[in-house]
């Protein structure tokens, strides 16, 4: 499970079986402080997230299991919208 910020939407005229009616979003993975980590990726939305939302995602097999029916061909699925994070501030290295 990892964090991300929704940066945009994807419009697809055709989708694989099992993805009909599912919203696809662009997500920038971030660390707990909101700094970007890795490349922007496509993710299927299971929780009605929108652009600008902080979300948490699952990847690989867990992403395929997040949809109904199971084992839809996806690599990332948004499974929650983050309401807040309680993270201690970064400490400077000595």
URJO-V984752 format. One record per pair of residues at least 12 apart in sequence whose C-alpha atoms are under 10 Angstrom apart, sorted by the first residue. I is the first residue (numbers start at 0). J is the second residue. Records with the same first field share a line. If there is no record, write none. Layout:
BEGIN
I=J / J
END
This chain:
BEGIN
0=55 / 56 / 57 / 58 / 61 / 62 / 75 / 76 / 77 / 78
1=28 / 29 / 30 / 31 / 54 / 55 / 56 / 57 / 58 / 77
2=26 / 27 / 28 / 29 / 30 / 31 / 33 / 35 / 36 / 53 / 54 / 55 / 56 / 57 / 77 / 79 / 80 / 81
3=25 / 26 / 27 / 28 / 29 / 30 / 31 / 33 / 34 / 35 / 36 / 39 / 40 / 51 / 52 / 53 / 54 / 55 / 56 / 77 / 80 / 81
4=25 / 26 / 27 / 28 / 29 / 33 / 35 / 39 / 48 / 49 / 50 / 51 / 52 / 53 / 54 / 55 / 80 / 81
5=24 / 25 / 26 / 27 / 28 / 39 / 40 / 41 / 42 / 48 / 49 / 50 / 51 / 52 / 53 / 54 / 77
6=24 / 25 / 26 / 27 / 39 / 40 / 49 / 50 / 51 / 52 / 53
7=23 / 24 / 25 / 26 / 27 / 39 / 41 / 49 / 50 / 51
8=22 / 23 / 24 / 25 / 26 / 41 / 42 / 49 / 50
9=22 / 23 / 24 / 25 / 41 / 42 / 43
10=22 / 23 / 24
11=23
15=71 / 72 / 73
16=68 / 71 / 72
17=66 / 67 / 68 / 69 / 70 / 71 / 72
18=43 / 66 / 67 / 68 / 71 / 72 / 73
21=43 / 44 / 45 / 47 / 66
22=42 / 43 / 44 / 45 / 46 / 47 / 48 / 49
23=41 / 42 / 43 / 44 / 45 / 76 / 77
24=40 / 41 / 42 / 43 / 44 / 48 / 49 / 50 / 76 / 77
25=39 / 40 / 41 / 42 / 43 / 44 / 49 / 50
26=38 / 39 / 40 / 41 / 42 / 43 / 50 / 51 / 52 / 53 / 54 / 55 / 56 / 75 / 77
27=39 / 40 / 41 / 53 / 54
28=40 / 53 / 54 / 55 / 56
29=53 / 54 / 55
31=84 / 85 / 86 / 87
32=84 / 85 / 86 / 87 / 88 / 89
33=53
40=74 / 75
41=73 / 74 / 75 / 76 / 77
42=56 / 57 / 58 / 62 / 73 / 74 / 75 / 76 / 77 / 78
43=56 / 62 / 63 / 65 / 66 / 73 / 74 / 75 / 76 / 77 / 78
44=56 / 65 / 66 / 75 / 76 / 77 / 78 / 79
45=65 / 66 / 67 / 76 / 77 / 78 / 79
46=76 / 77 / 78 / 79 / 80
47=77 / 78 / 79 / 80
48=77 / 78 / 79 / 80 / 81
49=80
52=79 / 80 / 81 / 82
53=79 / 80 / 81 / 82 / 83 / 84
54=77 / 78 / 79 / 80 / 81 / 82
55=76 / 77 / 78 / 79 / 80 / 81
56=75 / 76 / 77 / 78 / 79 / 80
57=74 / 75 / 76 / 77 / 78 / 79
58=73 / 74 / 75 / 76 / 77
59=72 / 73 / 74 / 75 / 76
60=72 / 73 / 74 / 75
61=73 / 74 / 75 / 76
62=74 / 75 / 76 / 77 / 78
63=75 / 76
64=76
65=77 / 78
66=78
END
